[in-house]
Amino acid sequence: MAEQTRIVIVDDHPFVREGLKQLLAGQAEFVLSAEAATIEDAQAVIASEQPDVAVVDLALGNDDGIDLVRWIRSEHPDVRVLVLSMQDEALYAERLLRLGVSGYVMKNVASQDFLGALRKVARGQRHLSAAMSERLLSQVARGRMPVQDEDPVSALTERELEVFRLIGQGVSTREIAQQLSLSMKTVDAHRRHMREKLNLRSTSELIRYATQWVADQEDSNKVKH
């Protein structure tokens, strides 16, 4: 029997973890080493189990899955990361590739598509949807594919990136708070942290920066169509 690929699942929804466990149970090439619902638990099981692949959700309750991705790439670089998320691939995949993930799959894909992505990542290959791959190739062709050091936005947390995107779309602080179920004080704190990370001196500079970033994202999306 060929050696099995050892998998760790990191997702804060028990229903999702159970579904993935059942899916993997029917595949002789994979074995579930452990599961976790928080970053702290994930760090513990990854350190002890040393899996081949970590399947990671971006939204882990109050934790930010991107922080876990950074930790894995720093502390356990041999562990390949496959992100499985409800978050829009167009918004996060490019950023996560620069952080070193091996693949990105949205949770609404068919089971066989997920397994196909997992097999590719297990073999040491990269996986993105066909649409996202085309987008990245278009950016490379136009000389616009940024590297990590050229993209300060990659330093933002998942929640900060959500706020940043809404700012760039012209959404007010009150509306952002309502959409994301946050207090206005929390939104203001995110804006302050973003200004610090992006080295911007004022809210107006942040708005201009975010507006241009959103426009660049929309331009990139248009290339696909």
Phi, psi and omega per residue, in radians:
M1 nan 2.336 -3.140
A2 -1.157 2.671 3.139
E3 -1.118 2.364 -3.108
Q4 -1.448 2.626 3.052
T5 -1.492 2.168 -3.085
R6 -1.533 2.229 -3.029
I7 -2.054 2.428 2.930
V8 -2.030 2.298 3.111
I9 -1.822 2.251 3.107
V10 -2.142 1.826 -3.128
D11 -2.720 2.400 -3.066
D12 -1.499 0.008 3.115
H13 -1.796 1.985 3.139
P14 -0.977 -0.627 -3.125
F15 -1.093 -0.727 3.126
V16 -1.162 -0.780 3.139
R17 -1.059 -0.739 -3.128
E18 -1.128 -0.717 3.118
G19 -1.097 -0.723 3.120
L20 -1.185 -0.668 3.098
K21 -1.049 -0.774 3.139
Q22 -1.154 -0.670 3.125
L23 -1.124 -0.786 -3.127
L24 -1.213 -0.521 -3.114
A25 -1.087 -0.424 3.140
G26 -1.595 0.130 -3.109
Q27 -2.082 1.927 -3.060
A28 -1.109 -0.398 -3.069
E29 -1.380 -0.248 -3.101
F30 -2.023 2.609 3.011
V31 -2.406 2.307 3.122
L32 -1.399 1.994 -3.129
S33 -1.421 -0.687 -3.088
A34 -2.955 2.935 3.059
E35 -2.408 2.756 -3.120
A36 -2.656 2.694 -3.129
A37 -1.996 -0.235 -3.117
T38 -2.283 2.866 3.104
I39 -1.081 -0.747 -3.121
E40 -1.044 -0.814 3.129
D41 -1.157 -0.679 3.141
A42 -1.098 -0.748 3.122
Q43 -1.076 -0.684 -3.126
A44 -1.155 -0.815 -3.075
V45 -1.284 -0.581 3.113
I46 -1.181 -0.716 3.125
A47 -1.136 -0.644 -3.090
S48 -1.479 -0.661 -3.051
E49 -1.552 -0.442 -3.093
Q50 0.839 1.065 -3.097
P51 -1.223 2.931 3.038
D52 -1.409 -0.658 -3.099
V53 -2.384 2.386 2.995
A54 -1.909 2.127 3.058
V55 -1.642 1.983 -2.931
V56 -2.125 2.268 2.981
D57 -1.487 2.613 3.126
L58 -1.380 -0.577 -3.100
A59 -1.759 1.898 -3.095
L60 -2.104 1.166 -3.095
G61 1.115 -2.118 3.114
N62 -1.494 -0.084 -3.137
D63 -1.589 2.780 3.120
D64 -1.900 2.012 -3.118
G65 -1.031 -0.458 3.128
I66 -1.143 -0.594 3.070
D67 -1.097 -0.676 3.102
L68 -1.155 -0.719 3.099
V69 -1.014 -0.801 3.123
R70 -1.036 -0.747 -3.118
W71 -1.123 -0.786 3.140
I72 -1.065 -0.806 -3.109
R73 -1.135 -0.516 -3.134
S74 -1.457 -0.797 -3.009
E75 -1.643 -0.483 -3.100
H76 -2.403 1.154 -3.038
P77 -1.100 -0.300 3.113
D78 -1.380 -0.247 3.111
V79 -1.441 2.071 3.116
R80 -1.392 2.530 -3.080
V81 -2.011 2.165 3.007
L82 -1.975 1.987 3.124
V83 -1.435 2.265 3.081
L84 -2.141 1.928 -2.931
S85 -2.544 2.748 2.983
M86 -1.472 -0.230 -3.089
Q87 -1.224 2.541 -3.084
D88 -1.016 2.165 -3.139
E89 -1.009 -0.668 -3.102
A90 -1.094 -0.459 -3.109
L91 -1.508 -0.570 -2.979
Y92 -2.000 -0.483 -2.970
A93 -1.058 -0.802 -3.108
E94 -1.051 -0.763 3.131
R95 -1.093 -0.754 -3.097
L96 -1.240 -0.564 3.049
L97 -1.050 -0.683 3.120
R98 -1.186 -0.407 3.079
L99 -1.457 -0.183 3.043
G100 1.863 0.213 3.101
V101 -1.232 2.744 -3.118
S102 -1.636 -0.337 -3.125
G103 -2.931 2.857 -3.135
Y104 -2.435 2.188 3.119
V105 -2.309 2.334 3.065
M106 -1.475 2.628 -3.026
K107 -1.227 -0.191 -3.128
N108 -1.586 0.129 3.115
V109 -1.376 2.815 3.099
A110 -1.210 2.723 -3.118
S111 -0.972 -0.736 -3.116
Q112 -1.155 -0.556 3.087
D113 -1.198 -0.684 3.082
F114 -1.107 -0.802 3.140
L115 -1.089 -0.663 3.093
G116 -1.090 -0.721 3.108
A117 -1.145 -0.728 -3.134
L118 -1.116 -0.691 3.114
R119 -1.115 -0.725 3.125
K120 -1.098 -0.804 -3.139
V121 -1.112 -0.703 3.132
A122 -1.088 -0.538 3.121
R123 -1.436 -0.019 -3.135
G124 1.571 0.205 3.116
Q125 -1.675 2.972 3.094
R126 -1.752 2.624 3.080
H127 -2.351 2.254 2.944
L128 -2.444 2.853 3.047
S129 -1.140 2.801 3.137
A130 -1.042 -0.696 -3.127
A131 -1.121 -0.738 -3.127
M132 -1.221 -0.668 3.100
S133 -1.066 -0.736 3.123
E134 -1.110 -0.690 3.125
R135 -1.086 -0.792 -3.124
L136 -1.157 -0.687 3.097
L137 -1.103 -0.650 3.114
S138 -1.139 -0.676 3.121
Q139 -1.158 -0.715 3.110
V140 -1.085 -0.763 -3.113
A141 -1.078 -0.564 -3.129
R142 -1.596 0.038 3.138
G143 1.252 0.446 -3.061
R144 -1.970 0.130 3.138
M145 -1.313 1.928 -3.070
P146 -1.380 2.704 2.980
V147 -1.697 2.923 -3.006
Q148 -1.001 -0.744 -3.075
D149 -1.161 -0.334 -3.119
E150 -1.592 -0.013 -3.047
D151 -2.173 1.529 -3.130
P152 -1.073 -0.414 -3.129
V153 -1.076 -0.436 3.138
S154 -1.124 -0.249 3.126
A155 -1.429 -0.206 -3.116
L156 -1.320 2.574 3.039
T157 -1.277 2.980 3.132
E158 -1.019 -0.811 -3.126
R159 -1.141 -0.726 3.102
E160 -1.077 -0.656 3.139
L161 -1.164 -0.639 3.078
E162 -1.091 -0.794 3.117
V163 -1.123 -0.761 3.140
F164 -1.018 -0.783 3.139
R165 -1.094 -0.742 -3.141
L166 -1.175 -0.655 3.058
I167 -1.039 -0.767 -3.133
G168 -1.153 -0.380 3.100
Q169 -1.560 0.050 3.090
G170 1.476 0.289 -3.126
V171 -1.404 2.382 -3.110
S172 -1.290 2.873 3.124
T173 -1.033 -0.764 3.139
R174 -1.081 -0.764 -3.137
E175 -1.174 -0.654 3.084
I176 -1.075 -0.785 3.130
A177 -1.033 -0.724 -3.133
Q178 -1.196 -0.784 -3.098
Q179 -1.123 -0.659 -3.058
L180 -1.748 0.091 -3.140
S181 0.990 0.816 3.116
L182 -2.085 2.828 3.000
S183 -1.404 2.732 3.105
M184 -1.105 -0.562 3.098
K185 -1.101 -0.692 3.124
T186 -1.181 -0.714 3.101
V187 -1.075 -0.751 3.112
D188 -1.078 -0.656 3.114
A189 -1.144 -0.709 3.081
H190 -1.071 -0.731 3.127
R191 -1.073 -0.711 3.133
R192 -1.136 -0.768 3.130
H193 -1.121 -0.666 3.126
M194 -1.143 -0.712 3.106
R195 -1.054 -0.703 3.136
E196 -1.142 -0.807 -3.097
K197 -1.183 -0.579 -3.100
L198 -1.650 0.035 3.110
N199 1.014 0.826 3.123
L200 -1.915 2.473 -2.991
R201 -1.541 -0.375 -3.035
S202 -2.554 2.908 3.091
T203 -1.121 -0.651 -3.138
S204 -1.110 -0.646 3.079
E205 -1.150 -0.680 3.115
L206 -1.100 -0.753 -3.137
I207 -1.102 -0.762 3.132
R208 -1.109 -0.756 -3.131
Y209 -1.094 -0.818 -3.114
A210 -1.144 -0.691 3.134
T211 -1.090 -0.741 3.124
Q212 -1.185 -0.665 3.129
W213 -1.096 -0.792 3.119
V214 -1.086 -0.717 3.120
A215 -1.090 -0.703 3.107
D216 -1.119 -0.686 3.114
Q217 -1.115 -0.720 -3.138
E218 -1.167 -0.662 3.101
D219 -1.094 -0.709 3.138
S220 -1.137 -0.658 3.134
N221 -1.165 -0.609 -3.123
K222 -1.133 -0.523 -3.119
V223 -1.092 -0.494 -3.100
K224 -1.245 -0.400 -2.986
H225 -1.828 nan nan
